[in-house]
């Protein structure tokens, strides 16, 4: 009879521990997704800015064909940056939806 009380009394504590663990892993998962996506986004943003600056300075000093080429190249990097940001957003949303789908006891 003593063991029944111990088992029944430990149930709510186990449930609250499981919910705390799920919340902690959720926060860590969101931060890990953000950290993984931040490095490529920053790298592409810096490359985009450098191509914009190179196009500006080559337009002032160099030939117009080189300036036009660099502007088109920076436009391509702009599209890549937007697609990568969209993919990161979808990854984050899918992680949050997966966390919400976990059945709470």
Backbone as CSV, one residue per row, in Angstrom:
resi,resn,N_x,N_y,N_z,CA_x,CA_y,CA_z,C_x,C_y,C_z
1,UNK,0.805,-1.196,0.000,0.000,0.000,0.000,0.854,1.267,0.000
2,UNK,2.009,1.196,0.634,2.864,2.376,0.677,3.365,2.745,-0.711
3,UNK,3.631,1.757,-1.527,4.186,2.013,-2.847,3.176,2.635,-3.794
4,UNK,1.912,2.378,-3.595,0.876,2.988,-4.434,0.875,4.509,-4.282
5,UNK,1.042,4.967,-3.056,1.054,6.407,-2.804,2.279,7.059,-3.436
6,UNK,3.392,6.363,-3.404,4.618,6.904,-3.999,4.477,7.000,-5.516
7,UNK,3.940,5.966,-6.133,3.779,5.954,-7.584,2.759,6.995,-8.020
8,UNK,1.635,7.069,-7.325,0.610,8.042,-7.694,1.043,9.470,-7.394
9,UNK,1.837,9.673,-6.380,2.315,11.009,-6.039,3.399,11.501,-6.974
10,UNK,4.112,10.592,-7.593,5.199,10.985,-8.495,4.747,11.304,-9.904
11,UNK,3.514,10.992,-10.243,3.003,11.238,-11.595,3.006,12.706,-11.998
12,UNK,2.420,13.593,-11.204,2.430,15.011,-11.579,3.832,15.607,-11.662
13,UNK,4.737,15.142,-10.813,6.116,15.640,-10.871,6.787,15.213,-12.169
14,UNK,6.537,13.995,-12.608,7.121,13.513,-13.861,6.557,14.278,-15.055
15,UNK,5.265,14.571,-15.002,4.644,15.326,-16.096,5.206,16.742,-16.155
16,UNK,5.350,17.388,-15.004,5.892,18.749,-15.006,7.350,18.753,-15.438
17,UNK,8.120,17.729,-15.084,9.509,17.636,-15.537,9.573,17.443,-17.049
18,UNK,8.663,16.638,-17.602,8.638,16.428,-19.052,8.269,17.712,-19.782
19,UNK,7.320,18.469,-19.246,6.933,19.735,-19.884,8.058,20.761,-19.811
20,UNK,8.773,20.790,-18.700,9.915,21.702,-18.576,11.005,21.335,-19.567
21,UNK,11.278,20.045,-19.714,12.279,19.591,-20.673,11.866,19.946,-22.094
22,UNK,10.588,19.778,-22.431,10.106,20.121,-23.762,10.259,21.622,-24.026
23,UNK,9.955,22.444,-23.033,10.103,23.888,-23.198,11.551,24.300,-23.374
24,UNK,12.436,23.675,-22.623,13.859,23.992,-22.737,14.404,23.572,-24.088
25,UNK,14.059,22.383,-24.539,14.528,21.928,-25.844,13.942,22.780,-26.961
26,UNK,12.739,23.290,-26.770,12.133,24.155,-27.775,12.893,25.461,-27.921
27,UNK,13.257,26.065,-26.799,14.018,27.314,-26.843,15.391,27.074,-27.445
28,UNK,16.045,25.995,-27.029,17.354,25.674,-27.593,17.259,25.360,-29.081
29,UNK,16.183,24.693,-29.489,16.004,24.391,-30.905,15.826,25.649,-31.736
30,UNK,15.053,26.592,-31.226,14.853,27.851,-31.952,16.169,28.611,-32.058
31,UNK,16.915,28.684,-30.951,18.198,29.389,-30.995,19.204,28.691,-31.896
32,UNK,19.182,27.362,-31.945,20.120,26.656,-32.822,19.776,26.886,-34.291
33,UNK,18.483,26.921,-34.624,18.088,27.206,-36.004,18.499,28.625,-36.387
34,UNK,18.284,29.569,-35.487,18.682,30.941,-35.767,20.196,31.063,-35.923
35,UNK,20.949,30.364,-35.095,22.408,30.419,-35.195,22.902,29.789,-36.490
36,UNK,22.273,28.684,-36.903,22.685,28.037,-38.146,22.382,28.901,-39.371
37,UNK,21.299,29.628,-39.327,20.900,30.425,-40.485,21.525,31.811,-40.494
38,UNK,22.020,32.260,-39.358,22.546,33.617,-39.283,23.862,33.773,-40.034
39,UNK,24.744,32.794,-39.958,26.063,32.894,-40.595,25.954,33.015,-42.120
40,UNK,25.205,32.150,-42.816,25.102,32.330,-44.271,24.400,33.629,-44.659
41,UNK,23.411,34.042,-43.868,22.717,35.287,-44.189,23.653,36.489,-44.068
42,UNK,24.440,36.527,-43.010,25.380,37.634,-42.851,26.455,37.623,-43.926
43,UNK,26.922,36.440,-44.281,27.965,36.348,-45.314,27.446,36.838,-46.664
44,UNK,26.232,36.432,-47.025,25.668,36.886,-48.297,25.336,38.370,-48.269
45,UNK,24.927,38.881,-47.118,24.632,40.311,-47.019,25.902,41.140,-47.202
46,UNK,27.006,40.676,-46.627,28.280,41.394,-46.796,28.739,41.334,-48.257
47,UNK,28.604,40.177,-48.895,28.976,40.077,-50.313,28.096,40.970,-51.177
48,UNK,26.822,41.027,-50.865,25.909,41.904,-51.601,26.342,43.367,-51.480
49,UNK,26.682,43.778,-50.257,27.127,45.159,-50.060,28.439,45.446,-50.782
50,UNK,29.351,44.490,-50.781,30.617,44.690,-51.495,30.393,44.804,-53.006
51,UNK,29.504,43.999,-53.554,29.214,44.111,-54.987,28.536,45.439,-55.314
52,UNK,27.677,45.909,-54.428,27.047,47.213,-54.640,28.098,48.325,-54.615
53,UNK,29.009,48.256,-53.650,30.070,49.255,-53.577,30.990,49.180,-54.790
54,UNK,31.329,47.979,-55.219,32.187,47.832,-56.396,31.490,48.374,-57.638
55,UNK,30.195,48.152,-57.761,29.449,48.688,-58.910,29.425,50.211,-58.865
56,UNK,29.277,50.769,-57.683,29.248,52.221,-57.548,30.589,52.834,-57.933
57,UNK,31.679,52.266,-57.384,32.995,52.832,-57.671,33.426,52.580,-59.108
58,UNK,33.057,51.447,-59.680,33.417,51.214,-61.084,32.588,52.101,-62.009
59,UNK,31.400,52.481,-61.603,30.599,53.425,-62.390,31.209,54.805,-62.382
60,UNK,31.835,55.169,-61.270,32.479,56.479,-61.180,33.796,56.518,-61.931
61,UNK,34.574,55.451,-61.845,35.932,55.455,-62.378,36.066,54.592,-63.633
62,UNK,35.485,53.408,-63.610,35.708,52.424,-64.658,34.709,52.507,-65.790
63,UNK,34.609,51.397,-66.494,33.724,51.334,-67.658,32.283,51.057,-67.227
64,UNK,31.370,51.437,-68.103,29.954,51.230,-67.801,29.561,49.756,-67.894
65,UNK,30.221,49.007,-68.783,29.875,47.584,-68.901,30.231,46.821,-67.626
66,UNK,31.372,47.153,-67.012,31.760,46.515,-65.750,30.801,46.914,-64.634
67,UNK,30.415,48.158,-64.617,29.472,48.630,-63.602,28.128,47.924,-63.742
68,UNK,27.661,47.777,-64.982,26.386,47.097,-65.206,26.476,45.624,-64.802
69,UNK,27.611,44.985,-65.120,27.808,43.585,-64.735,27.784,43.425,-63.219
70,UNK,28.470,44.312,-62.499,28.498,44.223,-61.043,27.132,44.509,-60.432
71,UNK,26.351,45.382,-61.032,24.996,45.632,-60.550,24.119,44.402,-60.734
72,UNK,24.268,43.731,-61.873,23.498,42.515,-62.095,23.941,41.392,-61.149
73,UNK,25.232,41.339,-60.876,25.740,40.341,-59.933,25.225,40.611,-58.517
74,UNK,25.172,41.871,-58.130,24.621,42.193,-56.811,23.119,41.913,-56.760
75,UNK,22.442,42.053,-57.879,21.028,41.705,-57.933,20.837,40.203,-57.746
76,UNK,21.719,39.405,-58.317,21.655,37.952,-58.131,21.908,37.585,-56.664
77,UNK,22.862,38.255,-56.025,23.102,37.999,-54.612,21.922,38.437,-53.761
78,UNK,21.239,39.483,-54.186,20.039,39.916,-53.482,18.970,38.829,-53.529
79,UNK,18.805,38.205,-54.687,17.833,37.116,-54.806,18.239,35.909,-53.963
80,UNK,19.529,35.572,-53.971,20.006,34.454,-53.150,19.803,34.735,-51.664
81,UNK,20.029,35.974,-51.267,19.826,36.352,-49.878,18.355,36.222,-49.489
82,UNK,17.469,36.652,-50.374,16.033,36.546,-50.095,15.592,35.088,-50.023
83,UNK,16.106,34.244,-50.923,15.727,32.826,-50.883,16.256,32.142,-49.625
84,UNK,17.466,32.477,-49.210,18.028,31.885,-47.996,17.263,32.344,-46.765
85,UNK,16.890,33.614,-46.721,16.096,34.112,-45.597,14.722,33.445,-45.574
86,UNK,14.135,33.237,-46.732,12.849,32.538,-46.797,12.961,31.101,-46.337
87,UNK,14.028,30.422,-46.725,14.260,29.051,-46.265,14.479,28.985,-44.762
88,UNK,15.205,29.943,-44.214,15.421,29.984,-42.762,14.102,30.221,-42.034
89,UNK,13.276,31.090,-42.586,11.977,31.356,-41.971,11.103,30.102,-41.995
90,UNK,11.088,29.396,-43.126,10.290,28.172,-43.215,10.809,27.091,-42.266
91,UNK,12.122,27.005,-42.113,12.701,26.041,-41.178,12.296,26.370,-39.753
92,UNK,12.321,27.639,-39.402,11.918,28.056,-38.064,10.434,27.798,-37.817
93,UNK,9.600,28.101,-38.798,8.160,27.860,-38.655,7.876,26.368,-38.536
94,UNK,8.552,25.551,-39.327,8.318,24.104,-39.241,8.759,23.552,-37.886
95,UNK,9.841,24.098,-37.319,10.269,23.671,-35.991,9.231,24.050,-34.946
96,UNK,8.695,25.259,-35.052,7.685,25.690,-34.084,6.400,24.877,-34.211
97,UNK,6.005,24.554,-35.425,4.808,23.730,-35.622,5.032,22.323,-35.083
98,UNK,6.217,21.782,-35.299,6.523,20.452,-34.774,6.492,20.442,-33.249
99,UNK,6.949,21.534,-32.631,6.899,21.608,-31.172,5.456,21.719,-30.680
100,UNK,4.600,22.405,-31.433,3.211,22.533,-31.024,2.448,21.231,-31.199
101,UNK,2.905,20.355,-32.095,2.191,19.110,-32.359,2.438,18.052,-31.293
102,UNK,3.400,18.280,-30.422,3.669,17.321,-29.352,2.479,17.330,-28.400
103,UNK,1.986,16.161,-28.120,0.792,16.049,-27.277,1.192,16.316,-25.830
104,UNK,0.463,17.246,-25.211,0.705,17.573,-23.812,-0.182,16.683,-22.953
105,UNK,0.443,16.059,-21.958,-0.294,15.157,-21.059,-0.981,15.949,-19.984
